[in-house]
């Protein structure tokens, strides 16, 4: 399927998984200060557009967000703001120029809260998969510490009541194609229905 416009795939009030990668897989988060700079931009963008952030993970070469977006347009502008401002600060700090991000960030529509939670686990598992830490909770630049260690985190909205349960889904956290390769994260029926609908547009 050809590339789909973000405002065609997504809708106001939907859940979404966002992925954005550095050009040529470069390490654009080089030190602790870089991660803190990025997180401060994410916090500012969240205040501006009012999206709810349930999960995030900032890596050396890319970042993941799992959010509920009240406005597709406002959210898209917020992500563009984060990337452009970080690029400016990166250029200034390291005295370089040129693009640091792949041009377009990827959006995947998430079916419901159950799939949002599983997607969140996948996102927070990234540092383990990359061999950076033994346990996801040990990575300081993700939402995992909020859920596992009760760390105060102004970025993560959470799910309400402590101990809230959800339906466990038969999805492997190693399945990168499932969480990143398509346009939809959800049940086979939801994926089929969404793709079929998009083909008629």
N, C-alpha and C positions, 0 to 999 in steps of 0.2 A: 504494500500500500504506500502511495506517495506521502510525502510530509504533509501533515494536517495542521491547519492553522490552530493556534492555541485556543482562540475564542470559539472554535467549532467543537473541539474535543471537550473542553472544560465548560463549567457553568457556575454562576454565582452560588456559593454555598456548598460547593463540592469539596471532597477530600482529594489531595494531590500529592504525588511524590515528585520532587524536583531534584535533578542532577545537573551539575555543571562542572566541566573538567577544564584543566589548564591545557593550553596549546602544547602539543608535543609531549604531553605528560610531564611537564616541568614541575619542579618543586617550587611552588609560588608561596607556600607557607613555610618559611625557612627557619623561623625561631618562635619562641613563646610570644614575643611582641607582635609578630604577624598574626598569630591566631587571635590574640586579644583584640587587635585592630579589626579583624574580620567580624568577630562576635559583637563588637560595639556597633558596627555598621548594621549587622543583622537586627540588633536590638532597636536601633533608630528606625529602620525600615518597618519593623513590626508595629512600633508606635504610630507611624505615619499612616499605614494602610489598614491596621486593625485585624490582620489575619491571626488565626490561632495556630500556634506551633506546638505540635505534639511530640515530634522527634526531630533530631538533627544530628549530624556528624560532620565535622570539619576535618578533612585530611590534608596531607601535604600537597596533593595534586588536584583535589576536587572537593566538592561538598554535596551533602544530601539534606533535603528538608522534607518533612511530611507534615502537611498543614491542612487546615480548613480555610478556604478563601471566600470571604463575603463578596468580593468583587474581582473578577478575572483581570480586568483592565488595571485596577489599582495594584493588585498583587504582581502582575507582570512588570509594572513600572518599578515596584519595590525591589524586585530581584535585579533588574537592570541597574537601579541605583546602587545596590550593594556591589555589583561587579565593576561598575565604572569608577566608583569612589575608591574601591580597593586597588584597582589598577593605577589610579592617580597616586595614591599613597605609596604603592609598591615602586612605581617609577621614581618618585621623589626620594625614597629611602635608599634604593639601590643604584640610583643614577643611571637608569637604563630607559629605553623607550621601545615602542612596538606593542603589539597585542600580547596579552598573557592568557586570555580565555579563548576557548573555542567559541565561535560567534554566538550560537544559540543554546540556551539552556533547555534541557529535556523535561517534558511534563508527562506524567502518567496519571490517568484518572484512577482513583481508588474507589471500589464499590461501596464499602461501608466501614463502620468502626472496627469490626473484626479484622478486616483486611488491612485497615490502617495500623492496627496494633502489630500485626505480623510483619508488615512492611517496616514498621519502626524497629522491630527486633533485627530485621535484616540490616537496616541502616546502622544501628548501633554495634552490629557484629563486624562491620568493616575493618576496624583496627586489628581485631583478632585474626581475621582472614589474611590481612596484610603482614602478620607476624610482628606487629608493633607492641602488642600487649598479650598477656595470657588470658585475661578476662576482660570482657567489654567494659565493665565498670571501672577499669583502671585507666581508660583513655579519658583525659581531662577535657577534651573538646567535643563532647557529645552529651546528649540528654540522658544517657544511661545512669549517670550518677544521681540524677534527680529521682529516678525510679528505684534504684537499688540501695542508695546510701542516704537518702533524705537530704541530700545537699541542696541548699538554697540556690535556685536557678531562676532568674527573672525571665529567661527566654521560654522555658517549657511551661505550657499551660496545664498539662496533665489531664486526667480523665474523671476528676471528681472524687468520689468516695474512695478512701483507702481500702485496698483489698477488693476493689471492683474486679469481677471476673469477666472473661470473655470466652467465646467458643474457640477452642484450639483447632487450627486448620492444618490439613495434611500438605504442608508446603515446606520444602527444605530451605534453610537459611543460606545454603551454598548455591542456590539456583539463581545465578545472576541474570540469566535470560528471562526468567519469570518476572523479576523485580525491576529490570532495567531494559530488557530487549524489545518490548512491545509498546503499546500505548495505553493498556488497561491492566490494572491489578485487581483481580476478583475471581469469581467463580467462572467455570467454563460457559455457563449460560449467559452471565453478564458480559463476558468478553465477546461472545458471539453476537449478542443483541446489540452491543455498542458498535462493533465493527460493521454489522449489517446496516445499522442506521446511518453511519458515516458514509457508506458507499452510495446512499441515496441522496446525499446532500450535494 
